Amino acid sequence: MSDEKIKAKLDQVKGGIKQVVGKATENKKLEAEGMVEKTIAKGKEIIDDIKEGSEGAVDSIKKALDKKK
């Protein structure tokens, strides 16, 4: 797991905690902040997954082309 993915996971947890605390204390602003932070972090995680997948695909293509030489 990459450092970026770990950071995104931690940010999701922090956002989730803010969201729960905001809901428990009826603080709509804190709840919304938590939801936004969690959503942004999930987006970053997805982007990192795509990046890792595309790097793997490029490596596979390079290996396949090298074998043909």
C-alpha positions, 0 to 999 in steps of 0.5 A: 500500500502506497503512502498516498493510499495510507494518508487517504485512509487516515483522512477518511477515518478523521472525516468519519470521526468528525461526521459522527461527533457532529451528528452526536452533538447536533453540530451540522457544520462539523458533520458536513465538514467530516462528510466532505473530508471523508468524500475527498479522501475516498476520491484520493484513494480511488485516484491512487488505485487508478494510478497503481493500476495504470502503472501495472498495465504499462509494466505488463505492456513493456514486458510483453514487448521486450519478449517479442524482441 
